[in-house]
Amino acid sequence: MHMQPSSDGRLLADVSTTWARVAAFSSAVDANLDRWLADTYRVGLTEFRALTFVSHASDKELRVNDLAQRVGLNQSSATRLVSRLEAKGYVRRDLCEDDGRGVYAVITEQGEALVHDARSPYEERITELLTATSVHFPNMDTPQLGRALREIGALLAP
């Protein structure tokens, strides 16, 4: 692997290659979680993450704009996401009193129940995927992935 000096003189692997490994692993974990959530709770990963964000909000509601940013969607996709969640009974829409154009996603009791019921099994599933990486993702080189994660972490450190 090509090594290059960092600004502080340390040698780093090619950052794009390192990032590609981390991104591929993240995508594989997300795909696995998405299938597991769909099979177990009939909700997708993005839907579950959205419900979790709304559930943790102070008033149990988030502007759709804010929700879009938190789950990594554009405004249009977030609006469709809220529509799907509303159709399933997990959220309801509410208009912003100060700005009639602002729309909030407000979690329902059914949505809260789903987040509550799925939270521990979801955390256990993530832990299983991360601690048994070679079992769940046999095509990934676990030691190489560990190095890639440490290298990316070193770039993030202040």
C-alpha positions in Angstrom: 0.0 0.0 0.0 1.3 3.5 -0.9 2.3 5.4 2.2 2.5 9.2 2.4 3.8 11.5 5.1 1.2 13.4 7.1 1.6 17.0 8.1 3.2 15.9 11.4 5.6 13.5 9.7 3.7 10.2 10.3 3.2 7.8 7.4 -0.4 7.3 6.4 -1.8 4.8 3.9 -3.5 6.3 0.9 -6.4 8.1 2.5 -8.8 7.3 -0.4 -8.1 3.6 -0.2 -8.4 3.7 3.6 -11.7 5.6 3.4 -13.0 3.2 0.8 -12.5 0.2 3.2 -14.3 2.0 6.0 -17.1 3.1 3.7 -17.5 -0.5 2.4 -17.7 -1.8 5.9 -20.2 0.8 7.0 -22.3 0.0 3.9 -22.2 -3.7 4.6 -23.2 -3.2 8.3 -26.0 -0.8 7.3 -27.3 -3.3 4.7 -27.3 -6.1 7.2 -29.1 -3.9 9.8 -31.6 -2.8 7.2 -32.5 -6.4 6.3 -32.6 -7.4 9.9 -34.9 -4.5 10.9 -37.2 -5.2 7.9 -37.4 -8.9 8.8 -37.8 -8.4 12.5 -39.8 -5.1 12.8 -41.0 -4.4 9.3 -39.2 -1.0 9.3 -36.1 0.0 7.3 -32.9 1.3 8.8 -33.5 4.9 7.8 -37.0 4.7 9.1 -35.7 3.4 12.4 -33.0 6.0 12.7 -35.5 8.7 12.0 -37.9 7.4 14.6 -35.0 7.3 17.1 -34.1 10.9 16.4 -37.7 12.1 16.8 -38.1 10.0 20.0 -35.0 11.5 21.5 -36.0 15.1 20.6 -37.1 17.2 23.7 -40.7 17.5 22.5 -40.8 14.2 20.7 -40.9 16.2 17.4 -38.5 17.4 14.8 -38.8 19.7 11.8 -38.6 17.7 8.7 -35.6 19.8 7.6 -33.7 18.9 10.8 -34.7 15.2 10.4 -33.4 15.3 6.8 -30.0 16.5 8.0 -29.8 14.0 10.8 -30.5 10.9 8.6 -28.6 12.2 5.6 -31.4 12.8 3.2 -32.4 15.8 1.1 -35.7 17.6 1.8 -37.7 15.7 -0.8 -36.5 12.3 0.4 -37.2 13.2 4.0 -40.7 14.3 3.2 -41.3 10.9 1.5 -39.8 9.2 4.6 -42.2 11.0 6.9 -45.1 10.0 4.6 -44.1 6.3 4.9 -43.8 6.6 8.7 -47.1 8.4 8.9 -48.8 5.7 6.8 -47.4 3.1 9.2 -48.8 5.1 12.2 -45.4 5.8 13.7 -45.5 9.6 13.3 -48.0 12.4 12.6 -47.3 15.7 10.9 -47.8 19.0 12.7 -47.5 22.5 11.3 -45.1 25.0 12.8 -47.2 27.7 14.6 -44.7 30.4 13.9 -44.1 29.5 10.2 -47.0 27.8 8.4 -44.5 26.3 5.9 -42.6 24.4 8.6 -43.6 20.8 9.1 -42.8 18.7 12.1 -42.7 14.9 12.4 -44.2 14.0 15.8 -43.7 10.5 17.1 -46.9 8.6 18.0 -47.3 6.1 20.8 -47.0 3.3 18.3 -43.7 4.8 17.1 -42.4 5.2 20.6 -43.4 1.5 21.3 -41.4 0.4 18.2 -38.3 2.4 19.3 -38.6 1.0 22.8 -39.1 -2.6 21.7 -36.3 -2.5 19.1 -33.7 -0.5 20.9 -31.9 -3.3 22.9 -32.1 -5.9 20.2 -30.8 -3.3 17.7 -27.9 -2.5 19.9 -27.2 -6.2 20.4 -27.3 -6.7 16.6 -24.8 -3.9 16.0 -22.5 -5.3 18.7 -22.8 -8.8 17.1 -21.9 -7.4 13.7 -18.9 -5.5 15.0 -17.5 -8.2 17.3 -18.0 -11.1 14.8 -17.1 -9.2 11.6 -15.3 -12.1 10.0 -18.3 -14.3 10.5 -20.9 -11.8 9.1 -18.6 -10.3 6.4 -16.1 -13.1 5.5 -14.8 -11.2 2.4 -13.5 -8.4 4.5 -10.0 -8.5 5.9 -10.7 -7.7 9.6 -7.1 -6.8 10.6 -6.9 -4.5 7.5 -10.3 -3.0 8.4 -9.1 -2.4 12.0 -6.0 -0.5 10.7 -8.2 1.5 8.3 -10.5 2.5 11.2 -7.5 3.5 13.4 -6.0 5.6 10.5 -9.3 7.4 9.9 -9.6 7.9 13.6 -6.1 9.4 13.7 -7.2 11.9 11.0 -10.2 13.0 13.1 -8.3 13.4 16.4 -7.6 17.1 17.3 
